[in-house]
């Protein structure tokens, strides 16, 4: 009887643990609710996808207009797709809008004006660059001007609005405006106003009311990365990078747990990558990538150990890095030369110039990389340390006027590409 009770208790405990993990990191087939997908790692859970593309690329299912100028990508939940842009072809002004499209055929369902366009600097630095975060009946947008806006997914009606500088004293660490895609974790919305007043804040997602703020006294201001979640023993940690470097914040109360300083650089953009207690982060402009190990302490404390320090071979400007198996894949700064490196050592395994030119954005699905270069070429490449193995490429229609910087999205057997005002949907499922 005692053995039966122990076994039953153990089984219940495992079930509860499993339910907690699912609740913390939800993945729903066919959905891509935020920048870089459900886990913010740019790795799709899709399987059964093409392993070789035709010479002209995979079949185009539909093409839609009205996204406007922008470098953010798309978020997909249910039968709807959302993105952000300015100067849309479906409006009469040059302002910034959130546009909701049908996932079925690309038809426009609604559009909501957010405010003026971001026009600072030269033309190819301008326009929207954040990706909407969708959470049930609401979606959240951070504009380049620092306006954090909550909208209804059904109609696009505005619920509430905050501003990173006016409401929190936030500041950017560079001149290019805000790009972060905010994180929703339970009832909390977490974002990075940046600087020494409110490096990171948690808000009530329903009202925008502040819950806590975390201050890093040496922070130079917000970068462009988006927060990722880590679990270290029983402590939940929000990890991000800013112009000052990498940091970990305790989710429960906003306590600053650890920081990793970097030298000042032009801008810090890619998302950190989490595996268990490990944090990989990288910055461009020859700063490089480093691997840190988070170490639990007493009373919810977490410290860090350096597995390897910043390695300039692992530098990445804004195309992002993905972890597939035990290897990292990303562009070398913005040179358009993808690399493969061992995750635990940082050692380069291969580095190869592909068919495209300029900065390369990378996503992964079903054992393959989807690499999109700034000149509008996208290639399918096998994700393997055994060399650069290309399995097809094509030129994205309409590319060439401005850089092709928007990251690829692979979900539900479809490849979605944002090319300026256009959204293109391709069928990448196997037919045999």
C-alpha beads as a LAMMPS data file, in Angstrom:
LAMMPS data file: protein, C-alpha beads

432 atoms
431 bonds

1 atom types
1 bond types

-500.0 500.0 xlo xhi
-500.0 500.0 ylo yhi
-500.0 500.0 zlo zhi

Masses

1 110.0

Atoms # bond

1 1 1 0.000 0.000 0.000
2 1 1 2.801 2.397 0.943
3 1 1 4.614 1.658 -2.339
4 1 1 1.401 2.335 -4.255
5 1 1 0.917 5.687 -2.487
6 1 1 4.520 6.695 -3.194
7 1 1 4.191 5.741 -6.866
8 1 1 0.911 7.652 -7.171
9 1 1 2.412 10.742 -5.525
10 1 1 5.421 10.566 -7.810
11 1 1 3.197 10.290 -10.876
12 1 1 1.087 13.266 -9.769
13 1 1 4.225 15.275 -9.124
14 1 1 5.545 14.544 -12.603
15 1 1 2.212 15.507 -14.133
16 1 1 2.177 18.784 -12.218
17 1 1 5.760 19.506 -13.255
18 1 1 4.848 18.791 -16.861
19 1 1 1.870 21.152 -16.688
20 1 1 4.053 23.902 -15.241
21 1 1 6.568 23.566 -18.074
22 1 1 3.813 23.706 -20.678
23 1 1 2.287 26.780 -19.032
24 1 1 5.630 28.572 -18.964
25 1 1 6.566 27.867 -22.562
26 1 1 3.368 27.367 -24.589
27 1 1 3.725 26.093 -28.148
28 1 1 0.669 25.822 -30.345
29 1 1 0.911 24.283 -33.798
30 1 1 0.344 26.787 -36.576
31 1 1 0.972 29.857 -34.426
32 1 1 3.816 32.371 -34.315
33 1 1 2.553 34.909 -31.765
34 1 1 5.658 37.082 -31.412
35 1 1 9.102 37.899 -32.756
36 1 1 11.108 34.697 -33.410
37 1 1 8.149 32.461 -32.570
38 1 1 6.605 30.877 -29.456
39 1 1 9.956 30.359 -27.684
40 1 1 11.629 33.456 -29.176
41 1 1 14.372 31.271 -30.641
42 1 1 13.485 31.436 -34.385
43 1 1 13.224 27.628 -34.492
44 1 1 9.923 26.374 -35.898
45 1 1 8.375 23.127 -34.635
46 1 1 7.112 22.289 -38.155
47 1 1 8.044 18.946 -39.695
48 1 1 7.422 17.335 -43.068
49 1 1 8.821 20.325 -44.951
50 1 1 10.585 20.488 -48.296
51 1 1 14.222 19.412 -48.209
52 1 1 14.897 20.784 -51.688
53 1 1 13.384 23.828 -53.382
54 1 1 12.534 24.051 -57.085
55 1 1 14.723 26.414 -59.120
56 1 1 12.038 29.112 -58.882
57 1 1 11.461 28.545 -55.176
58 1 1 8.515 26.927 -53.367
59 1 1 4.973 27.598 -54.636
60 1 1 3.573 31.071 -53.850
61 1 1 0.173 30.670 -52.128
62 1 1 -0.739 34.366 -51.941
63 1 1 0.721 37.854 -51.926
64 1 1 -0.825 40.800 -50.077
65 1 1 -0.184 44.545 -50.106
66 1 1 -0.605 47.124 -47.358
67 1 1 2.092 46.270 -44.807
68 1 1 3.891 49.565 -45.456
69 1 1 7.575 50.275 -44.974
70 1 1 9.020 48.170 -42.192
71 1 1 11.646 45.705 -41.063
72 1 1 9.575 43.919 -38.434
73 1 1 8.202 40.517 -39.336
74 1 1 4.724 38.998 -38.948
75 1 1 2.908 37.470 -35.974
76 1 1 0.369 34.728 -36.674
77 1 1 -2.377 33.475 -34.355
78 1 1 -5.481 31.616 -35.468
79 1 1 -6.547 32.727 -38.942
80 1 1 -4.960 36.181 -38.645
81 1 1 -1.600 37.736 -39.334
82 1 1 -0.348 41.052 -37.890
83 1 1 2.471 43.414 -38.777
84 1 1 3.565 47.028 -38.395
85 1 1 4.575 49.578 -41.027
86 1 1 4.406 53.168 -42.234
87 1 1 3.444 54.635 -45.610
88 1 1 1.113 51.706 -46.338
89 1 1 -0.327 51.465 -49.838
90 1 1 -3.851 51.079 -48.395
91 1 1 -3.944 54.435 -46.561
92 1 1 -3.686 58.044 -47.693
93 1 1 -1.007 59.203 -45.236
94 1 1 2.573 58.193 -44.429
95 1 1 1.901 57.416 -40.752
96 1 1 2.547 54.181 -38.887
97 1 1 -0.169 51.493 -38.761
98 1 1 -0.770 48.024 -37.401
99 1 1 -2.386 45.984 -40.170
100 1 1 -4.264 42.717 -39.671
101 1 1 -4.420 40.315 -42.637
102 1 1 -6.229 37.047 -43.224
103 1 1 -3.860 34.084 -42.991
104 1 1 -5.984 32.291 -45.570
105 1 1 -5.657 34.675 -48.511
106 1 1 -3.919 37.855 -47.316
107 1 1 -7.047 40.009 -47.328
108 1 1 -6.880 43.086 -45.062
109 1 1 -9.206 42.699 -42.039
110 1 1 -8.435 45.947 -40.175
111 1 1 -5.827 48.654 -39.784
112 1 1 -5.117 51.021 -36.863
113 1 1 -3.060 54.196 -36.940
114 1 1 -0.455 54.400 -34.168
115 1 1 1.188 57.768 -34.865
116 1 1 3.779 59.442 -37.087
117 1 1 6.368 57.451 -38.994
118 1 1 9.958 57.139 -37.796
119 1 1 11.937 59.263 -40.264
120 1 1 15.229 59.801 -38.455
121 1 1 18.422 59.239 -40.439
122 1 1 18.826 58.080 -44.005
123 1 1 15.994 56.315 -45.809
124 1 1 17.070 52.716 -45.219
125 1 1 17.330 53.357 -41.450
126 1 1 13.766 54.651 -41.253
127 1 1 10.372 52.993 -40.706
128 1 1 8.925 50.392 -38.338
129 1 1 11.047 47.550 -37.034
130 1 1 9.156 45.975 -34.130
131 1 1 6.980 42.847 -34.405
132 1 1 3.565 42.656 -32.667
133 1 1 3.189 40.388 -29.629
134 1 1 -0.213 38.636 -29.654
135 1 1 -1.821 37.360 -26.449
136 1 1 -5.381 36.095 -26.735
137 1 1 -7.761 39.006 -27.359
138 1 1 -4.999 41.620 -27.206
139 1 1 -1.848 42.525 -29.079
140 1 1 0.998 44.818 -28.090
141 1 1 3.207 47.069 -30.201
142 1 1 6.257 49.175 -29.375
143 1 1 6.786 51.918 -31.955
144 1 1 10.190 53.425 -32.795
145 1 1 9.072 56.558 -30.911
146 1 1 8.715 54.452 -27.753
147 1 1 4.909 54.282 -27.682
148 1 1 3.753 50.993 -26.158
149 1 1 0.219 50.397 -27.429
150 1 1 -2.292 47.702 -26.497
151 1 1 -4.937 46.879 -29.136
152 1 1 -7.855 44.460 -29.451
153 1 1 -7.085 41.673 -31.915
154 1 1 -10.684 41.503 -33.123
155 1 1 -11.042 45.119 -34.214
156 1 1 -7.743 46.956 -33.710
157 1 1 -9.353 49.251 -31.122
158 1 1 -6.868 50.805 -28.703
159 1 1 -7.099 49.781 -25.033
160 1 1 -4.192 51.697 -23.459
161 1 1 -0.908 53.420 -24.265
162 1 1 2.358 54.211 -22.480
163 1 1 5.587 55.872 -23.599
164 1 1 9.054 54.553 -22.725
165 1 1 10.549 57.992 -22.060
166 1 1 7.595 59.969 -20.678
167 1 1 6.163 57.276 -18.401
168 1 1 9.306 55.456 -17.294
169 1 1 12.247 57.747 -18.012
170 1 1 13.613 55.233 -20.507
171 1 1 16.308 56.000 -23.046
172 1 1 17.767 54.320 -26.103
173 1 1 21.431 53.426 -26.309
174 1 1 21.591 54.519 -29.965
175 1 1 19.825 56.851 -32.407
176 1 1 17.534 54.379 -34.181
177 1 1 14.432 54.264 -32.030
178 1 1 12.836 51.316 -30.224
179 1 1 12.642 47.889 -31.878
180 1 1 11.854 45.513 -29.011
181 1 1 8.933 43.110 -29.214
182 1 1 7.520 43.055 -25.694
183 1 1 7.151 39.856 -23.674
184 1 1 3.889 38.608 -22.160
185 1 1 4.335 36.249 -19.201
186 1 1 1.113 35.426 -17.390
187 1 1 -0.487 38.710 -16.308
188 1 1 2.749 40.623 -16.776
189 1 1 4.023 42.561 -19.768
190 1 1 7.801 42.979 -19.598
191 1 1 9.786 45.440 -21.677
192 1 1 13.064 47.353 -21.677
193 1 1 12.741 51.158 -21.556
194 1 1 16.514 51.225 -20.965
195 1 1 18.939 53.412 -19.042
196 1 1 19.479 54.050 -15.352
197 1 1 15.895 54.919 -14.414
198 1 1 14.013 51.883 -15.704
199 1 1 16.270 49.400 -17.432
200 1 1 13.475 46.805 -17.440
201 1 1 9.858 47.135 -16.262
202 1 1 6.908 44.837 -15.666
203 1 1 3.398 46.127 -16.289
204 1 1 -0.084 44.741 -15.831
205 1 1 -0.901 43.644 -19.376
206 1 1 -4.581 44.594 -19.023
207 1 1 -4.064 48.160 -17.837
208 1 1 -0.434 49.146 -18.388
209 1 1 -0.018 49.853 -14.651
210 1 1 3.521 49.383 -13.374
211 1 1 4.226 46.290 -11.235
212 1 1 7.985 46.649 -10.738
213 1 1 11.042 48.194 -12.321
214 1 1 14.626 46.991 -12.430
215 1 1 17.555 49.410 -12.594
216 1 1 21.064 48.714 -13.849
217 1 1 23.094 51.736 -12.808
218 1 1 25.650 51.234 -15.592
219 1 1 23.146 50.743 -18.401
220 1 1 23.743 52.957 -21.447
221 1 1 20.198 52.578 -22.749
222 1 1 17.934 50.121 -24.512
223 1 1 19.199 48.108 -27.433
224 1 1 16.965 46.323 -29.941
225 1 1 16.772 42.807 -28.486
226 1 1 13.657 41.258 -26.963
227 1 1 13.491 39.607 -23.537
228 1 1 13.721 35.805 -23.256
229 1 1 12.802 33.571 -20.303
230 1 1 15.173 31.307 -18.390
231 1 1 14.546 28.942 -15.482
232 1 1 17.443 28.504 -13.029
233 1 1 16.568 25.985 -10.326
234 1 1 13.322 27.478 -8.928
235 1 1 14.026 31.048 -10.079
236 1 1 12.475 32.505 -13.202
237 1 1 14.812 34.955 -14.938
238 1 1 14.157 37.524 -17.654
239 1 1 17.270 37.816 -19.832
240 1 1 18.014 40.579 -22.327
241 1 1 20.800 42.664 -23.789
242 1 1 21.048 46.447 -23.822
243 1 1 23.678 48.943 -24.935
244 1 1 25.441 48.104 -21.666
245 1 1 25.581 44.334 -22.202
246 1 1 23.598 41.332 -20.969
247 1 1 21.490 41.178 -17.803
248 1 1 19.253 38.820 -15.867
249 1 1 16.297 40.046 -13.801
250 1 1 14.247 38.018 -11.321
251 1 1 10.718 37.702 -12.679
252 1 1 9.036 37.690 -9.284
253 1 1 10.105 41.146 -8.129
254 1 1 12.415 42.760 -10.704
255 1 1 15.563 42.247 -8.670
256 1 1 18.678 42.640 -10.842
257 1 1 20.423 39.278 -10.516
258 1 1 23.451 39.594 -12.773
259 1 1 25.044 41.678 -15.517
260 1 1 27.781 41.162 -18.118
261 1 1 29.285 44.426 -19.363
262 1 1 30.448 45.008 -22.929
263 1 1 32.399 47.908 -24.385
264 1 1 30.342 50.659 -25.961
265 1 1 29.334 49.851 -29.517
266 1 1 27.088 51.310 -32.216
267 1 1 24.064 49.187 -31.315
268 1 1 23.155 45.855 -29.687
269 1 1 20.426 43.959 -31.527
270 1 1 20.188 40.103 -31.527
271 1 1 18.070 38.208 -28.992
272 1 1 19.906 36.100 -26.404
273 1 1 19.623 32.309 -26.717
274 1 1 18.708 30.173 -23.701
275 1 1 19.430 26.483 -23.161
276 1 1 18.817 25.237 -19.623
277 1 1 21.034 27.401 -17.365
278 1 1 23.121 28.719 -20.287
279 1 1 22.851 32.133 -21.960
280 1 1 24.453 32.883 -25.317
281 1 1 24.415 36.506 -26.409
282 1 1 26.064 38.355 -29.259
283 1 1 26.497 41.907 -30.524
284 1 1 27.609 43.270 -33.867
285 1 1 30.244 45.724 -34.941
286 1 1 32.958 43.182 -34.053
287 1 1 31.923 42.822 -30.401
288 1 1 31.305 39.070 -30.672
289 1 1 29.380 36.373 -28.818
290 1 1 29.811 34.930 -25.316
291 1 1 28.380 31.975 -23.390
292 1 1 27.421 32.375 -19.734
293 1 1 26.238 29.842 -17.173
294 1 1 23.662 30.937 -14.600
295 1 1 24.366 29.525 -11.129
296 1 1 21.589 29.383 -8.489
297 1 1 22.251 30.695 -4.998
298 1 1 20.330 31.145 -1.784
299 1 1 16.945 32.907 -1.568
300 1 1 16.392 33.085 -5.323
301 1 1 19.793 34.578 -6.127
302 1 1 21.437 33.770 -9.458
303 1 1 25.050 34.506 -10.416
304 1 1 26.916 33.892 -13.669
305 1 1 30.065 32.095 -14.702
306 1 1 31.752 32.696 -18.048
307 1 1 31.929 29.534 -20.173
308 1 1 33.735 31.532 -22.869
309 1 1 34.135 35.317 -23.167
310 1 1 33.254 37.477 -26.159
311 1 1 34.547 35.822 -29.319
312 1 1 34.679 38.155 -32.315
313 1 1 34.184 35.185 -34.679
314 1 1 30.613 34.973 -33.322
315 1 1 29.671 38.603 -33.916
316 1 1 26.195 39.229 -35.343
317 1 1 24.689 42.609 -36.181
318 1 1 20.939 42.096 -36.632
319 1 1 20.183 38.896 -38.564
320 1 1 19.980 36.825 -35.397
321 1 1 21.518 33.485 -34.423
322 1 1 19.741 30.122 -34.053
323 1 1 20.694 27.072 -32.004
324 1 1 20.004 23.739 -33.708
325 1 1 21.276 20.694 -31.849
326 1 1 24.673 21.570 -30.438
327 1 1 25.570 24.221 -33.002
328 1 1 24.955 27.913 -33.525
329 1 1 24.158 29.324 -36.969
330 1 1 24.216 33.001 -37.847
331 1 1 25.689 35.681 -40.072
332 1 1 29.184 37.029 -39.446
333 1 1 28.309 40.555 -38.325
334 1 1 26.470 41.837 -41.441
335 1 1 28.891 40.425 -44.024
336 1 1 26.440 37.929 -45.507
337 1 1 28.776 35.060 -44.598
338 1 1 26.895 32.533 -42.416
339 1 1 28.811 30.514 -39.850
340 1 1 28.343 27.290 -37.889
341 1 1 29.944 27.141 -34.434
342 1 1 29.999 24.712 -31.535
343 1 1 27.637 26.016 -28.868
344 1 1 29.694 24.958 -25.858
345 1 1 33.092 26.106 -27.141
346 1 1 32.378 28.882 -29.638
347 1 1 34.728 27.199 -32.099
348 1 1 33.887 27.901 -35.752
349 1 1 33.122 24.709 -37.695
350 1 1 32.461 26.316 -41.064
351 1 1 31.948 29.737 -42.577
352 1 1 30.646 30.173 -46.127
353 1 1 29.440 32.906 -48.464
354 1 1 26.090 31.847 -49.915
355 1 1 24.120 33.067 -52.941
356 1 1 23.036 36.373 -51.376
357 1 1 24.799 39.553 -50.323
358 1 1 24.549 41.818 -47.282
359 1 1 23.279 41.062 -43.791
360 1 1 21.645 37.626 -43.455
361 1 1 18.642 36.863 -41.208
362 1 1 18.337 33.218 -40.096
363 1 1 15.461 30.999 -38.953
364 1 1 15.303 27.199 -38.685
365 1 1 12.740 24.451 -39.281
366 1 1 12.807 20.687 -39.746
367 1 1 16.601 20.406 -39.784
368 1 1 17.138 23.264 -42.231
369 1 1 18.089 26.921 -42.140
370 1 1 16.123 29.614 -43.949
371 1 1 18.686 32.322 -44.669
372 1 1 17.555 35.646 -46.094
373 1 1 20.123 38.136 -47.351
374 1 1 19.710 41.913 -47.514
375 1 1 19.646 41.879 -51.324
376 1 1 16.437 39.800 -51.300
377 1 1 17.874 36.322 -51.892
378 1 1 16.617 33.548 -49.609
379 1 1 18.131 30.066 -49.434
380 1 1 17.310 26.715 -47.882
381 1 1 20.438 25.289 -46.227
382 1 1 20.795 22.057 -44.284
383 1 1 21.487 22.703 -40.590
384 1 1 24.566 20.556 -40.185
385 1 1 28.139 21.041 -39.002
386 1 1 29.230 19.066 -42.096
387 1 1 29.607 22.128 -44.285
388 1 1 27.345 24.643 -46.032
389 1 1 24.831 22.498 -47.943
390 1 1 22.455 24.628 -49.977
391 1 1 19.140 23.051 -51.026
392 1 1 17.708 25.824 -53.167
393 1 1 17.337 29.606 -53.385
394 1 1 15.297 32.313 -55.103
395 1 1 15.003 36.093 -55.381
396 1 1 12.101 37.476 -53.376
397 1 1 9.688 39.381 -55.657
398 1 1 9.779 43.138 -55.126
399 1 1 13.135 43.127 -53.352
400 1 1 15.906 45.569 -54.185
401 1 1 14.495 49.002 -53.319
402 1 1 15.383 48.775 -49.617
403 1 1 17.279 46.148 -47.598
404 1 1 15.533 42.783 -47.089
405 1 1 16.034 42.731 -43.318
406 1 1 12.760 41.218 -42.083
407 1 1 13.272 37.764 -40.535
408 1 1 11.647 34.693 -42.151
409 1 1 8.696 32.979 -40.423
410 1 1 8.007 29.252 -40.912
411 1 1 4.792 27.968 -39.368
412 1 1 1.922 25.695 -40.363
413 1 1 3.774 24.454 -43.436
414 1 1 4.082 27.992 -44.797
415 1 1 6.990 30.385 -45.231
416 1 1 6.010 34.034 -44.652
417 1 1 8.204 36.854 -45.935
418 1 1 7.725 40.567 -45.344
419 1 1 9.139 42.573 -48.269
420 1 1 8.366 46.224 -47.643
421 1 1 4.668 46.820 -48.330
422 1 1 4.111 43.183 -49.360
423 1 1 3.529 39.968 -47.437
424 1 1 4.300 36.766 -49.350
425 1 1 3.116 33.306 -48.286
426 1 1 4.821 30.184 -49.703
427 1 1 3.900 26.503 -49.373
428 1 1 6.964 24.642 -48.053
429 1 1 5.308 21.303 -47.244
430 1 1 6.357 18.056 -48.909
431 1 1 3.914 16.854 -51.558
432 1 1 4.952 13.168 -51.706

Bonds

1 1 1 2
2 1 2 3
3 1 3 4
4 1 4 5
5 1 5 6
6 1 6 7
7 1 7 8
8 1 8 9
9 1 9 10
10 1 10 11
11 1 11 12
12 1 12 13
13 1 13 14
14 1 14 15
15 1 15 16
16 1 16 17
17 1 17 18
18 1 18 19
19 1 19 20
20 1 20 21
21 1 21 22
22 1 22 23
23 1 23 24
24 1 24 25
25 1 25 26
26 1 26 27
27 1 27 28
28 1 28 29
29 1 29 30
30 1 30 31
31 1 31 32
32 1 32 33
33 1 33 34
34 1 34 35
35 1 35 36
36 1 36 37
37 1 37 38
38 1 38 39
39 1 39 40
40 1 40 41
41 1 41 42
42 1 42 43
43 1 43 44
44 1 44 45
45 1 45 46
46 1 46 47
47 1 47 48
48 1 48 49
49 1 49 50
50 1 50 51
51 1 51 52
52 1 52 53
53 1 53 54
54 1 54 55
55 1 55 56
56 1 56 57
57 1 57 58
58 1 58 59
59 1 59 60
60 1 60 61
61 1 61 62
62 1 62 63
63 1 63 64
64 1 64 65
65 1 65 66
66 1 66 67
67 1 67 68
68 1 68 69
69 1 69 70
70 1 70 71
71 1 71 72
72 1 72 73
73 1 73 74
74 1 74 75
75 1 75 76
76 1 76 77
77 1 77 78
78 1 78 79
79 1 79 80
80 1 80 81
81 1 81 82
82 1 82 83
83 1 83 84
84 1 84 85
85 1 85 86
86 1 86 87
87 1 87 88
88 1 88 89
89 1 89 90
90 1 90 91
91 1 91 92
92 1 92 93
93 1 93 94
94 1 94 95
95 1 95 96
96 1 96 97
97 1 97 98
98 1 98 99
99 1 99 100
100 1 100 101
101 1 101 102
102 1 102 103
103 1 103 104
104 1 104 105
105 1 105 106
106 1 106 107
107 1 107 108
108 1 108 109
109 1 109 110
110 1 110 111
111 1 111 112
112 1 112 113
113 1 113 114
114 1 114 115
115 1 115 116
116 1 116 117
117 1 117 118
118 1 118 119
119 1 119 120
120 1 120 121
121 1 121 122
122 1 122 123
123 1 123 124
124 1 124 125
125 1 125 126
126 1 126 127
127 1 127 128
128 1 128 129
129 1 129 130
130 1 130 131
131 1 131 132
132 1 132 133
133 1 133 134
134 1 134 135
135 1 135 136
136 1 136 137
137 1 137 138
138 1 138 139
139 1 139 140
140 1 140 141
141 1 141 142
142 1 142 143
143 1 143 144
144 1 144 145
145 1 145 146
146 1 146 147
147 1 147 148
148 1 148 149
149 1 149 150
150 1 150 151
151 1 151 152
152 1 152 153
153 1 153 154
154 1 154 155
155 1 155 156
156 1 156 157
157 1 157 158
158 1 158 159
159 1 159 160
160 1 160 161
161 1 161 162
162 1 162 163
163 1 163 164
164 1 164 165
165 1 165 166
166 1 166 167
167 1 167 168
168 1 168 169
169 1 169 170
170 1 170 171
171 1 171 172
172 1 172 173
173 1 173 174
174 1 174 175
175 1 175 176
176 1 176 177
177 1 177 178
178 1 178 179
179 1 179 180
180 1 180 181
181 1 181 182
182 1 182 183
183 1 183 184
184 1 184 185
185 1 185 186
186 1 186 187
187 1 187 188
188 1 188 189
189 1 189 190
190 1 190 191
191 1 191 192
192 1 192 193
193 1 193 194
194 1 194 195
195 1 195 196
196 1 196 197
197 1 197 198
198 1 198 199
199 1 199 200
200 1 200 201
201 1 201 202
202 1 202 203
203 1 203 204
204 1 204 205
205 1 205 206
206 1 206 207
207 1 207 208
208 1 208 209
209 1 209 210
210 1 210 211
211 1 211 212
212 1 212 213
213 1 213 214
214 1 214 215
215 1 215 216
216 1 216 217
217 1 217 218
218 1 218 219
219 1 219 220
220 1 220 221
221 1 221 222
222 1 222 223
223 1 223 224
224 1 224 225
225 1 225 226
226 1 226 227
227 1 227 228
228 1 228 229
229 1 229 230
230 1 230 231
231 1 231 232
232 1 232 233
233 1 233 234
234 1 234 235
235 1 235 236
236 1 236 237
237 1 237 238
238 1 238 239
239 1 239 240
240 1 240 241
241 1 241 242
242 1 242 243
243 1 243 244
244 1 244 245
245 1 245 246
246 1 246 247
247 1 247 248
248 1 248 249
249 1 249 250
250 1 250 251
251 1 251 252
252 1 252 253
253 1 253 254
254 1 254 255
255 1 255 256
256 1 256 257
257 1 257 258
258 1 258 259
259 1 259 260
260 1 260 261
261 1 261 262
262 1 262 263
263 1 263 264
264 1 264 265
265 1 265 266
266 1 266 267
267 1 267 268
268 1 268 269
269 1 269 270
270 1 270 271
271 1 271 272
272 1 272 273
273 1 273 274
274 1 274 275
275 1 275 276
276 1 276 277
277 1 277 278
278 1 278 279
279 1 279 280
280 1 280 281
281 1 281 282
282 1 282 283
283 1 283 284
284 1 284 285
285 1 285 286
286 1 286 287
287 1 287 288
288 1 288 289
289 1 289 290
290 1 290 291
291 1 291 292
292 1 292 293
293 1 293 294
294 1 294 295
295 1 295 296
296 1 296 297
297 1 297 298
298 1 298 299
299 1 299 300
300 1 300 301
301 1 301 302
302 1 302 303
303 1 303 304
304 1 304 305
305 1 305 306
306 1 306 307
307 1 307 308
308 1 308 309
309 1 309 310
310 1 310 311
311 1 311 312
312 1 312 313
313 1 313 314
314 1 314 315
315 1 315 316
316 1 316 317
317 1 317 318
318 1 318 319
319 1 319 320
320 1 320 321
321 1 321 322
322 1 322 323
323 1 323 324
324 1 324 325
325 1 325 326
326 1 326 327
327 1 327 328
328 1 328 329
329 1 329 330
330 1 330 331
331 1 331 332
332 1 332 333
333 1 333 334
334 1 334 335
335 1 335 336
336 1 336 337
337 1 337 338
338 1 338 339
339 1 339 340
340 1 340 341
341 1 341 342
342 1 342 343
343 1 343 344
344 1 344 345
345 1 345 346
346 1 346 347
347 1 347 348
348 1 348 349
349 1 349 350
350 1 350 351
351 1 351 352
352 1 352 353
353 1 353 354
354 1 354 355
355 1 355 356
356 1 356 357
357 1 357 358
358 1 358 359
359 1 359 360
360 1 360 361
361 1 361 362
362 1 362 363
363 1 363 364
364 1 364 365
365 1 365 366
366 1 366 367
367 1 367 368
368 1 368 369
369 1 369 370
370 1 370 371
371 1 371 372
372 1 372 373
373 1 373 374
374 1 374 375
375 1 375 376
376 1 376 377
377 1 377 378
378 1 378 379
379 1 379 380
380 1 380 381
381 1 381 382
382 1 382 383
383 1 383 384
384 1 384 385
385 1 385 386
386 1 386 387
387 1 387 388
388 1 388 389
389 1 389 390
390 1 390 391
391 1 391 392
392 1 392 393
393 1 393 394
394 1 394 395
395 1 395 396
396 1 396 397
397 1 397 398
398 1 398 399
399 1 399 400
400 1 400 401
401 1 401 402
402 1 402 403
403 1 403 404
404 1 404 405
405 1 405 406
406 1 406 407
407 1 407 408
408 1 408 409
409 1 409 410
410 1 410 411
411 1 411 412
412 1 412 413
413 1 413 414
414 1 414 415
415 1 415 416
416 1 416 417
417 1 417 418
418 1 418 419
419 1 419 420
420 1 420 421
421 1 421 422
422 1 422 423
423 1 423 424
424 1 424 425
425 1 425 426
426 1 426 427
427 1 427 428
428 1 428 429
429 1 429 430
430 1 430 431
431 1 431 432
